[in-house]
Amino acid sequence: MHIAFLLFPGVTQLDLTGPAQFLSRLPDARVDLVWNAIAPVPTDAGFAIMPTATFADVPRADLLCVPGGMGIADVIDHSAALDWVRQVGAQAQWVTSVCTGALILGAAGLLEGYKATTHWAWHDKLALFGAEPVKARHVIDRNRATGGGVTAGIDFALALMARIAGEDHARAVQLALEYDPAPPFDCGSPDKAGADLVGIYQARAARLAPGRMERLEASARRLGFQSEG
């Protein structure tokens, strides 16, 4: 199975590397990290990842996965990147995303009429692109599979692996990678974290990437998903 991940500047690296580590254990898997040039791509973690292929090198794949991150608005405005997502997604057996990568899929027209999820802070924005938002750790609707925020990409990958290769295979991979989460704090969702902690997150996100919500809404209008009115 040929698996193609979109790699882009400002990607949240765990959105990509978490699922990639798991999905690479699918039978006969081949993983490509794809961007428009073979040069180090900066992530939001302060280090870069090297692409393995360019858009021209990978015109199709069996499984497309689009991660999220601070750079999603730039990707949606990057015509070559969005065209590649649209092209590969139109032919892939599985069209998938993690975190705000779902908004890139949506902008490419690949989530219209599908149930989907994304990071909790962006959940309501799925409707901008014709998707049906579902609050869940991962959502599989026909051949569309979407994961929630960041670490949910591992749960997403295991659920998708079970669909593709069977539950026994997915369980064996979970054991091999010792995925047995036991977080020291129980604040991984807004409901558990409380209003004060949510406010801290929102203020930090606004400082790091001001205007992202407005850019996304403007892009939805530009791409014809929303009327100007």
NUSE-302674 format. One record per residue (C-alpha): x, y, z; residue in one letter; residue number from 1. Coordinates in Angstrom, 2 decimals. Example, Ala and Ser with C-alpha at 12.3 -4.5 7.8 and 13.67 -1.06 7.14 Angstrom:
2
<r xx="12.30" yy="-4.50" zz="7.80" rest="A" nr="1"/>
<r xx="13.67" yy="-1.06" zz="7.14" rest="S" nr="2"/>
//
This chain:
229
<r xx="0.00" yy="0.00" zz="0.00" rest="M" nr="1"/>
<r xx="1.38" yy="3.36" zz="-1.06" rest="H" nr="2"/>
<r xx="0.74" yy="5.96" zz="1.66" rest="I" nr="3"/>
<r xx="1.27" yy="9.64" zz="0.87" rest="A" nr="4"/>
<r xx="1.45" yy="12.26" zz="3.62" rest="F" nr="5"/>
<r xx="1.30" yy="15.94" zz="2.76" rest="L" nr="6"/>
<r xx="4.28" yy="17.66" zz="4.38" rest="L" nr="7"/>
<r xx="4.16" yy="21.46" zz="4.56" rest="F" nr="8"/>
<r xx="5.80" yy="24.37" zz="6.40" rest="P" nr="9"/>
<r xx="4.27" yy="24.82" zz="9.83" rest="G" nr="10"/>
<r xx="2.96" yy="21.27" zz="10.09" rest="V" nr="11"/>
<r xx="2.43" yy="19.87" zz="13.57" rest="T" nr="12"/>
<r xx="4.98" yy="17.11" zz="13.31" rest="Q" nr="13"/>
<r xx="3.13" yy="14.65" zz="15.57" rest="L" nr="14"/>
<r xx="0.05" yy="14.94" zz="13.34" rest="D" nr="15"/>
<r xx="2.27" yy="13.39" zz="10.68" rest="L" nr="16"/>
<r xx="4.86" yy="11.28" zz="12.46" rest="T" nr="17"/>
<r xx="2.46" yy="9.61" zz="14.89" rest="G" nr="18"/>
<r xx="0.19" yy="8.12" zz="12.22" rest="P" nr="19"/>
<r xx="3.15" yy="7.52" zz="9.89" rest="A" nr="20"/>
<r xx="4.87" yy="5.36" zz="12.52" rest="Q" nr="21"/>
<r xx="1.76" yy="3.21" zz="12.89" rest="F" nr="22"/>
<r xx="0.59" yy="3.10" zz="9.28" rest="L" nr="23"/>
<r xx="4.09" yy="2.17" zz="8.13" rest="S" nr="24"/>
<r xx="3.35" yy="-1.20" zz="9.81" rest="R" nr="25"/>
<r xx="0.57" yy="-2.00" zz="7.34" rest="L" nr="26"/>
<r xx="1.42" yy="-4.99" zz="5.14" rest="P" nr="27"/>
<r xx="3.62" yy="-3.96" zz="2.19" rest="D" nr="28"/>
<r xx="3.38" yy="-0.31" zz="3.16" rest="A" nr="29"/>
<r xx="5.44" yy="2.34" zz="1.40" rest="R" nr="30"/>
<r xx="5.34" yy="5.82" zz="2.91" rest="V" nr="31"/>
<r xx="6.10" yy="9.07" zz="1.10" rest="D" nr="32"/>
<r xx="6.25" yy="12.54" zz="2.63" rest="L" nr="33"/>
<r xx="5.29" yy="14.89" zz="-0.18" rest="V" nr="34"/>
<r xx="5.89" yy="18.59" zz="-0.76" rest="W" nr="35"/>
<r xx="6.60" yy="20.75" zz="-3.80" rest="N" nr="36"/>
<r xx="10.39" yy="20.47" zz="-3.50" rest="A" nr="37"/>
<r xx="12.97" yy="18.18" zz="-1.94" rest="I" nr="38"/>
<r xx="14.31" yy="20.48" zz="0.75" rest="A" nr="39"/>
<r xx="13.94" yy="20.49" zz="4.54" rest="P" nr="40"/>
<r xx="10.44" yy="21.58" zz="5.59" rest="V" nr="41"/>
<r xx="10.18" yy="23.41" zz="8.94" rest="P" nr="42"/>
<r xx="7.67" yy="22.03" zz="11.44" rest="T" nr="43"/>
<r xx="6.04" yy="23.80" zz="14.35" rest="D" nr="44"/>
<r xx="8.34" yy="21.91" zz="16.75" rest="A" nr="45"/>
<r xx="11.45" yy="23.84" zz="15.71" rest="G" nr="46"/>
<r xx="13.02" yy="21.17" zz="13.53" rest="F" nr="47"/>
<r xx="12.65" yy="20.27" zz="9.88" rest="A" nr="48"/>
<r xx="11.61" yy="17.08" zz="8.09" rest="I" nr="49"/>
<r xx="12.94" yy="16.10" zz="4.68" rest="M" nr="50"/>
<r xx="10.34" yy="15.22" zz="2.02" rest="P" nr="51"/>
<r xx="10.80" yy="11.95" zz="0.17" rest="T" nr="52"/>
<r xx="8.96" yy="13.05" zz="-2.97" rest="A" nr="53"/>
<r xx="7.49" yy="16.02" zz="-4.80" rest="T" nr="54"/>
<r xx="3.95" yy="16.51" zz="-6.05" rest="F" nr="55"/>
<r xx="5.05" yy="15.50" zz="-9.54" rest="A" nr="56"/>
<r xx="6.61" yy="12.29" zz="-8.19" rest="D" nr="57"/>
<r xx="3.37" yy="11.11" zz="-6.55" rest="V" nr="58"/>
<r xx="0.39" yy="11.68" zz="-8.85" rest="P" nr="59"/>
<r xx="-1.61" yy="8.99" zz="-7.03" rest="R" nr="60"/>
<r xx="-1.53" yy="6.90" zz="-3.87" rest="A" nr="61"/>
<r xx="-3.61" yy="4.22" zz="-2.19" rest="D" nr="62"/>
<r xx="-3.93" yy="6.23" zz="1.02" rest="L" nr="63"/>
<r xx="-3.73" yy="10.01" zz="1.33" rest="L" nr="64"/>
<r xx="-3.17" yy="11.52" zz="4.77" rest="C" nr="65"/>
<r xx="-3.16" yy="15.26" zz="5.43" rest="V" nr="66"/>
<r xx="-1.88" yy="16.44" zz="8.83" rest="P" nr="67"/>
<r xx="-2.65" yy="19.82" zz="10.37" rest="G" nr="68"/>
<r xx="-0.71" yy="22.62" zz="11.99" rest="G" nr="69"/>
<r xx="-0.07" yy="26.35" zz="12.02" rest="M" nr="70"/>
<r xx="0.51" yy="26.35" zz="8.26" rest="G" nr="71"/>
<r xx="-2.90" yy="25.12" zz="7.09" rest="I" nr="72"/>
<r xx="-4.10" yy="28.51" zz="5.86" rest="A" nr="73"/>
<r xx="-0.98" yy="28.85" zz="3.70" rest="D" nr="74"/>
<r xx="-1.58" yy="25.36" zz="2.26" rest="V" nr="75"/>
<r xx="-5.18" yy="26.23" zz="1.38" rest="I" nr="76"/>
<r xx="-3.87" yy="29.33" zz="-0.44" rest="D" nr="77"/>
<r xx="-1.12" yy="27.28" zz="-2.15" rest="H" nr="78"/>
<r xx="-2.74" yy="26.28" zz="-5.45" rest="S" nr="79"/>
<r xx="-0.23" yy="23.52" zz="-6.28" rest="A" nr="80"/>
<r xx="-0.61" yy="21.92" zz="-2.86" rest="A" nr="81"/>
<r xx="-4.41" yy="22.05" zz="-2.90" rest="L" nr="82"/>
<r xx="-4.51" yy="20.75" zz="-6.49" rest="D" nr="83"/>
<r xx="-2.29" yy="17.82" zz="-5.46" rest="W" nr="84"/>
<r xx="-4.54" yy="16.97" zz="-2.50" rest="V" nr="85"/>
<r xx="-7.58" yy="17.18" zz="-4.77" rest="R" nr="86"/>
<r xx="-5.96" yy="15.02" zz="-7.47" rest="Q" nr="87"/>
<r xx="-4.65" yy="12.28" zz="-5.19" rest="V" nr="88"/>
<r xx="-7.78" yy="12.29" zz="-3.04" rest="G" nr="89"/>
<r xx="-10.02" yy="11.81" zz="-6.07" rest="A" nr="90"/>
<r xx="-8.35" yy="8.45" zz="-6.82" rest="Q" nr="91"/>
<r xx="-7.20" yy="7.14" zz="-3.44" rest="A" nr="92"/>
<r xx="-8.77" yy="4.15" zz="-1.73" rest="Q" nr="93"/>
<r xx="-8.61" yy="6.07" zz="1.56" rest="W" nr="94"/>
<r xx="-8.75" yy="9.84" zz="2.02" rest="V" nr="95"/>
<r xx="-7.70" yy="10.79" zz="5.54" rest="T" nr="96"/>
<r xx="-6.55" yy="13.58" zz="7.81" rest="S" nr="97"/>
<r xx="-5.39" yy="14.34" zz="11.33" rest="V" nr="98"/>
<r xx="-6.26" yy="17.44" zz="13.33" rest="C" nr="99"/>
<r xx="-6.78" yy="20.57" zz="11.19" rest="T" nr="100"/>
<r xx="-5.65" yy="18.67" zz="8.12" rest="G" nr="101"/>
<r xx="-9.38" yy="17.98" zz="7.76" rest="A" nr="102"/>
<r xx="-9.83" yy="21.63" zz="6.81" rest="L" nr="103"/>
<r xx="-7.35" yy="21.18" zz="3.96" rest="I" nr="104"/>
<r xx="-9.31" yy="18.13" zz="2.77" rest="L" nr="105"/>
<r xx="-12.46" yy="20.21" zz="3.07" rest="G" nr="106"/>
<r xx="-10.98" yy="23.09" zz="1.07" rest="A" nr="107"/>
<r xx="-10.06" yy="20.58" zz="-1.65" rest="A" nr="108"/>
<r xx="-13.71" yy="19.54" zz="-1.85" rest="G" nr="109"/>
<r xx="-13.10" yy="16.09" zz="-0.40" rest="L" nr="110"/>
<r xx="-15.34" yy="16.21" zz="2.67" rest="L" nr="111"/>
<r xx="-18.61" yy="17.51" zz="1.24" rest="E" nr="112"/>
<r xx="-21.38" yy="15.28" zz="2.54" rest="G" nr="113"/>
<r xx="-19.06" yy="13.30" zz="4.83" rest="Y" nr="114"/>
<r xx="-18.96" yy="13.06" zz="8.61" rest="K" nr="115"/>
<r xx="-15.62" yy="14.25" zz="9.95" rest="A" nr="116"/>
<r xx="-13.75" yy="15.48" zz="13.00" rest="T" nr="117"/>
<r xx="-10.77" yy="17.72" zz="13.72" rest="T" nr="118"/>
<r xx="-9.11" yy="19.55" zz="16.62" rest="H" nr="119"/>
<r xx="-11.71" yy="20.75" zz="19.12" rest="W" nr="120"/>
<r xx="-10.86" yy="24.44" zz="18.62" rest="A" nr="121"/>
<r xx="-11.64" yy="24.19" zz="14.89" rest="W" nr="122"/>
<r xx="-14.47" yy="21.69" zz="15.00" rest="H" nr="123"/>
<r xx="-17.25" yy="24.04" zz="13.92" rest="D" nr="124"/>
<r xx="-15.19" yy="25.17" zz="10.90" rest="K" nr="125"/>
<r xx="-15.68" yy="21.81" zz="9.17" rest="L" nr="126"/>
<r xx="-19.16" yy="22.97" zz="8.19" rest="A" nr="127"/>
<r xx="-17.59" yy="25.77" zz="6.12" rest="L" nr="128"/>
<r xx="-16.61" yy="23.11" zz="3.59" rest="F" nr="129"/>
<r xx="-19.78" yy="21.03" zz="3.59" rest="G" nr="130"/>
<r xx="-18.67" yy="18.39" zz="6.09" rest="A" nr="131"/>
<r xx="-20.82" yy="17.15" zz="8.97" rest="E" nr="132"/>
<r xx="-18.85" yy="17.74" zz="12.20" rest="P" nr="133"/>
<r xx="-18.84" yy="14.84" zz="14.65" rest="V" nr="134"/>
<r xx="-17.27" yy="15.18" zz="18.08" rest="K" nr="135"/>
<r xx="-15.17" yy="12.02" zz="18.31" rest="A" nr="136"/>
<r xx="-11.57" yy="10.93" zz="18.66" rest="R" nr="137"/>
<r xx="-11.74" yy="9.60" zz="15.10" rest="H" nr="138"/>
<r xx="-14.47" yy="9.28" zz="12.48" rest="V" nr="139"/>
<r xx="-14.66" yy="6.86" zz="9.55" rest="I" nr="140"/>
<r xx="-17.36" yy="7.56" zz="6.95" rest="D" nr="141"/>
<r xx="-17.10" yy="5.32" zz="3.90" rest="R" nr="142"/>
<r xx="-13.53" yy="5.87" zz="2.64" rest="N" nr="143"/>
<r xx="-12.98" yy="9.10" zz="4.57" rest="R" nr="144"/>
<r xx="-11.17" yy="8.79" zz="7.90" rest="A" nr="145"/>
<r xx="-10.44" yy="11.81" zz="10.08" rest="T" nr="146"/>
<r xx="-8.70" yy="12.11" zz="13.42" rest="G" nr="147"/>
<r xx="-9.07" yy="14.71" zz="16.15" rest="G" nr="148"/>
<r xx="-6.29" yy="16.88" zz="17.48" rest="G" nr="149"/>
<r xx="-2.64" yy="15.78" zz="17.32" rest="V" nr="150"/>
<r xx="-2.39" yy="12.72" zz="19.59" rest="T" nr="151"/>
<r xx="-5.74" yy="11.48" zz="18.30" rest="A" nr="152"/>
<r xx="-3.82" yy="10.67" zz="15.13" rest="G" nr="153"/>
<r xx="-2.54" yy="7.49" zz="16.79" rest="I" nr="154"/>
<r xx="-6.06" yy="6.31" zz="17.64" rest="D" nr="155"/>
<r xx="-7.11" yy="7.24" zz="14.10" rest="F" nr="156"/>
<r xx="-4.23" yy="5.22" zz="12.64" rest="A" nr="157"/>
<r xx="-5.07" yy="2.11" zz="14.67" rest="L" nr="158"/>
<r xx="-8.77" yy="2.30" zz="13.75" rest="A" nr="159"/>
<r xx="-7.88" yy="2.74" zz="10.08" rest="L" nr="160"/>
<r xx="-5.35" yy="-0.09" zz="10.26" rest="M" nr="161"/>
<r xx="-8.02" yy="-2.40" zz="11.65" rest="A" nr="162"/>
<r xx="-10.29" yy="-1.53" zz="8.68" rest="R" nr="163"/>
<r xx="-7.52" yy="-2.21" zz="6.17" rest="I" nr="164"/>
<r xx="-5.59" yy="-5.14" zz="7.64" rest="A" nr="165"/>
<r xx="-7.89" yy="-6.50" zz="10.34" rest="G" nr="166"/>
<r xx="-8.20" yy="-5.98" zz="14.07" rest="E" nr="167"/>
<r xx="-5.66" yy="-8.67" zz="14.96" rest="D" nr="168"/>
<r xx="-2.98" yy="-6.90" zz="12.93" rest="H" nr="169"/>
<r xx="-3.83" yy="-3.54" zz="14.51" rest="A" nr="170"/>
<r xx="-3.72" yy="-5.03" zz="18.00" rest="R" nr="171"/>
<r xx="-0.29" yy="-6.55" zz="17.31" rest="A" nr="172"/>
<r xx="1.04" yy="-3.18" zz="16.14" rest="V" nr="173"/>
<r xx="-0.38" yy="-1.46" zz="19.21" rest="Q" nr="174"/>
<r xx="1.43" yy="-3.94" zz="21.41" rest="L" nr="175"/>
<r xx="4.68" yy="-3.68" zz="19.43" rest="A" nr="176"/>
<r xx="4.69" yy="0.11" zz="19.81" rest="L" nr="177"/>
<r xx="3.56" yy="-0.09" zz="23.45" rest="E" nr="178"/>
<r xx="0.68" yy="2.28" zz="22.93" rest="Y" nr="179"/>
<r xx="-0.79" yy="2.13" zz="26.43" rest="D" nr="180"/>
<r xx="-1.54" yy="5.77" zz="27.29" rest="P" nr="181"/>
<r xx="-1.80" yy="6.83" zz="30.91" rest="A" nr="182"/>
<r xx="-1.49" yy="10.63" zz="30.93" rest="P" nr="183"/>
<r xx="-0.44" yy="12.28" zz="34.20" rest="P" nr="184"/>
<r xx="-3.21" yy="14.88" zz="33.87" rest="F" nr="185"/>
<r xx="-6.87" yy="14.51" zz="32.91" rest="D" nr="186"/>
<r xx="-7.25" yy="17.73" zz="30.92" rest="C" nr="187"/>
<r xx="-6.97" yy="16.63" zz="27.30" rest="G" nr="188"/>
<r xx="-10.35" yy="18.02" zz="26.21" rest="S" nr="189"/>
<r xx="-12.10" yy="21.36" zz="26.79" rest="P" nr="190"/>
<r xx="-14.74" yy="19.75" zz="28.99" rest="D" nr="191"/>
<r xx="-12.08" yy="18.28" zz="31.27" rest="K" nr="192"/>
<r xx="-9.69" yy="21.24" zz="31.15" rest="A" nr="193"/>
<r xx="-12.15" yy="23.95" zz="32.20" rest="G" nr="194"/>
<r xx="-12.66" yy="27.50" zz="30.98" rest="A" nr="195"/>
<r xx="-9.48" yy="29.00" zz="32.45" rest="D" nr="196"/>
<r xx="-7.16" yy="26.53" zz="30.70" rest="L" nr="197"/>
<r xx="-9.11" yy="26.78" zz="27.45" rest="V" nr="198"/>
<r xx="-8.69" yy="30.56" zz="27.61" rest="G" nr="199"/>
<r xx="-4.93" yy="30.21" zz="28.06" rest="I" nr="200"/>
<r xx="-4.77" yy="27.96" zz="25.00" rest="Y" nr="201"/>
<r xx="-6.85" yy="30.32" zz="22.89" rest="Q" nr="202"/>
<r xx="-4.75" yy="33.36" zz="23.83" rest="A" nr="203"/>
<r xx="-1.54" yy="31.52" zz="23.00" rest="R" nr="204"/>
<r xx="-2.91" yy="30.31" zz="19.66" rest="A" nr="205"/>
<r xx="-3.99" yy="33.84" zz="18.77" rest="A" nr="206"/>
<r xx="-0.48" yy="35.15" zz="19.49" rest="R" nr="207"/>
<r xx="1.25" yy="32.44" zz="17.46" rest="L" nr="208"/>
<r xx="-0.99" yy="32.67" zz="14.40" rest="A" nr="209"/>
<r xx="-3.23" yy="35.73" zz="14.46" rest="P" nr="210"/>
<r xx="-6.07" yy="35.87" zz="11.98" rest="G" nr="211"/>
<r xx="-6.15" yy="32.16" zz="11.15" rest="R" nr="212"/>
<r xx="-9.91" yy="31.82" zz="11.64" rest="M" nr="213"/>
<r xx="-10.61" yy="34.83" zz="9.44" rest="E" nr="214"/>
<r xx="-8.27" yy="33.55" zz="6.72" rest="R" nr="215"/>
<r xx="-10.02" yy="30.18" zz="6.75" rest="L" nr="216"/>
<r xx="-13.44" yy="31.77" zz="6.38" rest="E" nr="217"/>
<r xx="-12.15" yy="33.99" zz="3.57" rest="A" nr="218"/>
<r xx="-10.70" yy="30.94" zz="1.81" rest="S" nr="219"/>
<r xx="-14.02" yy="29.11" zz="2.07" rest="A" nr="220"/>
<r xx="-15.72" yy="32.04" zz="0.34" rest="R" nr="221"/>
<r xx="-13.00" yy="32.31" zz="-2.30" rest="R" nr="222"/>
<r xx="-13.29" yy="28.59" zz="-3.08" rest="L" nr="223"/>
<r xx="-17.05" yy="28.86" zz="-3.46" rest="G" nr="224"/>
<r xx="-18.15" yy="27.05" zz="-0.31" rest="F" nr="225"/>
<r xx="-19.76" yy="30.16" zz="1.21" rest="Q" nr="226"/>
<r xx="-21.60" yy="33.09" zz="-0.26" rest="S" nr="227"/>
<r xx="-20.29" yy="36.56" zz="0.45" rest="E" nr="228"/>
<r xx="-23.54" yy="37.31" zz="2.23" rest="G" nr="229"/>
//
